[in-house]
Amino acid sequence: MRIAIFTDTYPPFINGVSTSTYNLVKILNTYGHETIVVTPNGEGNTFEYKDGVIYIPGIEMKKLYGYKITTLFSKKAFEIIKEFKPDLIHYQTDFTIGQFARMVAKRLKVPLVYTYHTSYEDYTYYVTRGFLDRAAKKTIRAYSKYVASHVAEIISPSYKTKDFMRSVGYDTYVNIVPTGIDFSLFDEAKFDKEKAKEFKISHGINENSKIILILGRLAKEKSMDVSIRCFAHYIITYPEKDFKLLIVGGGPARSELELLVHELGISNDVIFVGPVKASEVPFYYHLSDIYTSASVTETQGLTFMEAMSAKTIVIARFDDNLSGTIKEGETGFFFTDEKSFLEKIDYIFSLSKEEKEKIINNALTIVDKYSLEKFYLNIIEVYKRATRKYW
């Protein structure tokens, strides 16, 4: 098949949608399908077409962590896509690139598949700043129902987003297709131990320090302030223990989080690494003893599964959406407040080597269902159903 994939984010831009789209392209190409990607130009403001990717210039929305809004229709891009002759269009996001995808599908008379990655209700704050937020959420719910009703097939990466679609009144079939993970990237054998030593020396981390990792976009909806407060509670309770918190990522909330760290008096125990390349992400999982996140806005929780793949124990703020992946005490741990965070951290470090290995092996078994190969098999079935509707 020839598939045109439209997305507002794509590497080197790092977030869940970007990673998911990149893995989709990779596995489709591996199995002999042809792909073309349409995305904003994240590193410049020019039109480019290289290595199967069409980069469209746009205007950066700084308050939305670098997302770019493009023109609704690009004649140059359309001519390239038309010549490519796609059998199907699959779009991942709803901003201007998503609208462009809908126009192209209509003009070329090909089926349109949509993946509902993001619960946009969780992001209205960036637009409303608290004013008329209820009206904004109502508009998003109506729009989500409209979009889902005008595609050949809709994909949800988890039951959480499927339940949202049901709540807005969309009552036709929703395909549950968890995003695939390239487990080879997290192979322990690829961990550069010399680089780890150099990193610790350059950041004033002792060889035997325990490292807790927060990784992702530094933004309000990720609730990283909750994780930081929990960490502060731990080290204030146990000042004699040698712990460091690594915060890897960039975003609009960085200055607020840095101020919070200063106010809590834990500046010497927290290291803001900043944004890193996607290829460097596995290094930080392997470097750390525990990966933690307090976000309850994840539609699937890719970072948790990446951490598990890297054999890093996970402690997450409780969210029903993660209950199929994190099984308390078996594949990872949940916390609900500062007290339970402290208790879980203490418990994890009290485990024997054998007990830790059992949790890690259980976690590896759980994440196996998110392999790229299984992702491919699920996606291709959706594509077949979509194309049959256009026979």
N, C-alpha and C positions, 0 to 999 in steps of 0.2 A: 504493500500500500504506500501511497504518497500522502504524508500528513503534514499540514501546516499548523504550527503551534504558536499561539499568541500569548504573551505574558508581559506584565509590567515590570517584572524583576527577573534577572538572569545573571549568572556569574559574569564578572567578579562581584556583583552585588550579592550580599549574603543574607538570606532569610529562609524560612521554611518553603515558601512558594518557589523561590529561585532554585533551591536544592532539589525539590520535587520535580521541577520542570527539566532541570539538567539530567537527572536520573532517568526521566521518561525518554528524553532524546537519546541518551546513551544506550538504553536497552532496546529501543526500537531499531536503532542503527545496527546493533549487535545481531539482531534477528533478521537483518536484510531489508528492512523498510527504509524508505527515503523520507527525510524530514527537512523542513525549513522552519526556522524560528523567527518570529517578528517581535521585537522588543525595543524599548527606548535606548538610546545611546547613553550609557551611564558614565562614559569617560570623555565625552566631548559633545559638541552640538552640531554634528555633521551627519549626513546620511551616508551609511556604509553598508556594503554587502560583502561579507567574507566568511568563509568556512561554514556556509549553510545558515548564517544568521544575518537577518536584515536589521540594522540599527537605525532607528528613526530619531531625529533630533527632537528635543522637547525642553520644557521649562521645569527646572527643579523646584520641588515643593519642600523647602527646608524643614518646615514644621512636621512634615510627614516622612522624616528620616530619609530624605534624598529621592523619594519617588518622583518620577518625571511625568508631566502631562504633555502629550503630543497632540498634533492636529488630529481631528477625527478621521481624516482620510488622507492617505499618501498615495498620489498617483504613481510615483516611482516604485513604491513597494508593491502596489497592486499589479503593475505590469510584470514584475518579477514573479509574484505568486501565480498570476494567470499563466505565465509560461511554464511554471513548475507543474501545473495541472494537478492540484491536490484532489485526492479522493474524499478527503474529510478535513474539517477544521476543528481543532481542539483548543479552546481558550481557557486560561487559568485565572484571569483577573478581570475586574469590571470597569477599570478606569478607561481612558481614551483608547488604549490598545484593544481592550475588550469590545468596545463599540465598533472599532475598525474591523475586528474579526466578524462581527455580525453582518456588517455591510458587505464584506468580501464573500461570505458564505451565501448571502442572498443573490449577489451578482453572478457568482459562479454556479449557483444552484447545486451546492454540495451540502451534505449533512453537517450539523453543528453539534459538537459535544462540549459540555461545560463542566469544569470541576469547581465546586463551591468550597474553596480552601478556607476562606476567612469569614468569621462571624463579624460582619461590619458594624453591628450594633455596639460592639466593644470599642469602636474607634471613632464614634461620633464626637467625642470630646475634642478631638483635634480641630474640628470644624466649628462646633458650637461654643466651645469653652464654657460649657455649662448652661448657656442660654438656649431656650427652646429645644433642649436635648430630647425631650419626649416626642416632640413633633418630628425631629430628625430620625429617631428610631422608627417611628410609625412609617415615615417615607421609605426607609430602607427595607422594612418588612414588605411593603407593597411592591417595591422595585424587585426584591428577591423573588417574589411569587411570579411577577411578570416575566423575568428573565428565564426562570426555570420552565415556564410554560411555553417558551418559544425556542426550544432546542430539541434535537432529536433524542439525546440522552443526557442525563445529568449524573455526575459522579460526586460522591461525598467521601472524604478520606476516613470518616468515622461516624458512629451513630449519633454523636453530638450534633454534627451539622445536619444529619438526616432529620433528627428530631426538630431542629430549628425550621427546616423546610416544611415539615408537617405542621408546625405551629403557625406558619404564615398562610396555610391553606393549600399548599401544593400537595396533591393527593395521588399523583401518578408515581411510577416506579423510580426509585432512587438506587443507583448502583453504589454499594459500599466497596471502595477500592483503597485500602491503606497504601500510602506512599511507600515505594520500595527504597531500600537502603543498600548502598554498595558496601558490604561488610569488609571487602578487601582493604578499604581505606583505613580501617581501624585495627588491622592486624598488629598484634603486640610486637611482632618481629620487626616492624617498621619504625618502632619508637627509638629515637636517637638519644641514647643515654648520655652521651657526651654533651649534646646540646642542652639536655636537662640540667646537667651539672653547671654548665656555663650560665644558664638562665637563673638558677638559684643563687649563684655567686653574685651576678650582676644586680639581683633584686634583693639581696640581703636575706635570703632564705637559708636557714640551716639545713644541713643534709638530712636530719631526722625530723624536720618540721612536718606536721600534718597539714595537708593542703585541701581546702574546700573550694570548689569551683562553681561560679555562676557564669553562664555563657549565653549570649544572645543579644538581641536588640535592646539597648538601654532606653526603655520607654515606659510611660505610666502604666499601660495595661499589663506589663510583664511583672508588676509587683515586686521588683527587686529590692525596694525599700523594706519589704517584709522580711526577705532573706537576710538583709544586712542587720536589721534589728535583732533577728534571731541569733545571728553570729555574735553580735555585740553582747547579748545576754549570756552566751556561752563563755566567752573569754573573760567577761567581767566576773562571772561566777567562779571560773577556774583560771585566775591570773598566772598561775604557775605553769600552765600547759602551753606548749609551743605550737600555735596554730596560725595559719595564714589564709586569707580569703583572696582568691584571684577572681577578678571581674573582667571577662573577655568580651569585647564588643563595643560598639559605638552607638550613639543615638541621642535624641533630644533631651533625655533625662539625665545625661551624665553630670552636668553641673549641679543639679539638685542632689544627686546621689553622693557626689564628692562632698557637698556641704553637710549632708546627713552624717557621713563618716566622720567628718571633723567634729560635728556637734556631739556625737556619741563618744568621742575621745578614742577612736580606734584607728587613727590614720596610720600608725606604725604597723598595723596588722592587716591592712587591706591594700591590695595592689591593683590599680586600674591598668590593665594591659592595653586597652584600646581595641579597635577593629583589627582583625587579622584576615589573611587570605583563607579561602575555603580549604586549601590543601594543608594549612597549618592547624586547623581545628583539632584533628585527632591527637596531635602532640599535647594539647592542654588537657584532654581527657586522661591520657596516659600519665601525665605529670601529677595528676590529682588523686587523692584518696577517696574523695566523695564528690559527687555532682549533686547540686541542689537547685531547686527552682520553686518559687511561690506563685507562679503564674497559674491562673485558672481560666485563661482565655484561649488555651491551645485547642485546636481542632483535632490534633492527633498526638502531638508531643514527640516530634522527631528527635529533639535533643536528648530526651530520656533514653530512647532506643539507641542513639549513637553512643551514649555513655555506657549502656549495657554492653554494646558490641565491643567497646574498648576495655571491658572488664572493670569498669569503675562503678562502685556501689552508688545507688541512687536514693536520695531522700527528697520526696516531693510534697508540697502542700496538697492536702487531700482534694481530689477532684474525681467525680464519678467517671469522667471520660477516660481516666487512666487506670481504672480498676481491672481492665482486661490485660493490661501490660504489667502494672506493678501490683504484685500480690504481697501483702504485708508479711514481712519476715521471711518470705520465700524468694522473691525476685528483687525486692527493694523495700523501701519504707515510706510511710506517710507521716507528716506532722500537721498539726492544726494551729499551734500557737508556740510561743517562745519556750514554754515549759516542756512541751512534747518534743520540740526540736532538740533541746538539751538532752532529754532522756534517750532519744534515738541515736544521737551522736555518741553518747556514752556507751550505749549498747553495742553499736557497730564496732567501736574500738576495743570492746571487751571480748569480742568473738575470737575464737581460735582460728588458725590458718585454715584448718579443714572446714570449719563452719562458714568462713568467708567464701571459700572455693565452692561450696555447695550452693550458696546464694548466687554467685557469679555464673555457675553452670546452669542453674535454673533460669536465670535471666537470658542466657544465650539461647536456650531452648525456646523461650517465649518469643524472642525477636526473630527467630528463624522464619516465622511466617511472613515477615516483612522483606524477604529477599527480593532482589531485582527480578529474578526469574518468575516468582509468583506474582509480582506486580505486573509483569508483562502479560502473563496468561490471563489475568483479570481484565487488563486494559484492552487487549485484543478482542475479547468477547464483547465488550461494550462497543468497540468500533464496528464489529460485524453486525451487531443489532442496529446500529445507527445507519450503516450503509444499506441494510436490507429495506429500511423504510423509504429509501430513494430509488429502489429498483423499479 
